[in-house]
């Protein structure tokens, strides 16, 4: 890979050759892929990028750690819409608000970006089986992307994983292991099994290439904004890989001169599980927390990518905000009613955080914000119905319908 220099440990600084099966440093630290920006500047321009017809994450190949001969993965990952939302911006008191709906990826979450990268790297090393642990979305994205590429998968999920996500796994033909325990226990069992059987490791805390796939969301955002940098980008945070990837992409663009400044990040976590935000707020190392939130995709009490996430928040002079489950579900309905975007609880946590920061007067009328919705609401319909309520149930009788409208105070004109 001419565009890649090496993998570098974020803890001790040791460097490693960027082989396809690269994992972690001997000290236990997570590796970060380091690029040759001088070389990339000779290969990629805004004009060259604009002329490309490829509307997937692979349009940014010069900024990705893949061989020139590596084929694009089969599913169309990336190119999710970025909507400007003036009505919601006005309601929140913002200058401008954009919503990036990454729930429109093939398996309905941002995690497709990481899984597509995992499939590409597994192909480079000649692997036939990929495995991971996940609270749900990483699992379904890996199963779908691997199935399309003809690879087998072994997926470990905690027993609380929503049925919608488990249904995806089974449909994609994955070997699914529902672990009787929390995410930490699920991760540990997957780690042991991967070491025992020699499967390709898709776990984001182990495989440094996955955040490189996730960073394409920020590359897209900036291209869709015409390279005009917003004041803030908000995103939900679980194990930390997504916000780390988001920041890495922004730094890449700054390094090659595509953007002239960097935005601040907003790290949104659930009140019932916010170890990364707590570490920032209290300015101390992160500590484990219980996983008490219905936002299953970010219910990670032991974040495996905390080092990179904390660096991203601090380097960007970012904000941290914790939101209750009630605030998360209210944001889900607000996004649906004002934007027509249906996000799962974890997917809308970033928007819930933006709303709370606006109410607190921390961000406001002079700010432009991008909120990333990381997963589709169809992943978890049970909580949506629980919060929004059941539909009206009536027989075929217009008079009863009219009476019900009157009882509920529904305006019909």
Secondary structure, DSSP 8 states (H G I E B T S, - for coil): -TTEEEEEETTT--EE---TT----TTS--EEEEE-HHHHHHH--HHHHHT----SGGGGGGGSS--TT----SS------EEE-HHHHHHHT-SEEEEEEGGGSTTSBTHHHHHHHHHHHHHHHT-SEEEEEESSHHHHHHHHHHHHTT-EEEEEEETTS-HHHHHHHHHTT-EEEEESS-HHHHHHHHHHHHHHHT-EE--TTT-TTHHHHHTHHHHHHHHHTTT---SEEEEE-SSSHHHHHHHHHHHHHHHTTS-SS--EEEEEEETTB-HHHHHHHHTS---------S-GGG--SS-TTHHHHHHHHHHTT-EEEEE-HHHHHHHHHHHHHHH---B-TGGGHHHHHHHHHHHTTSS-TT-EEEEEE-BBGGG-HHHHHHHH-------S-HHHHHHHHHHHT----
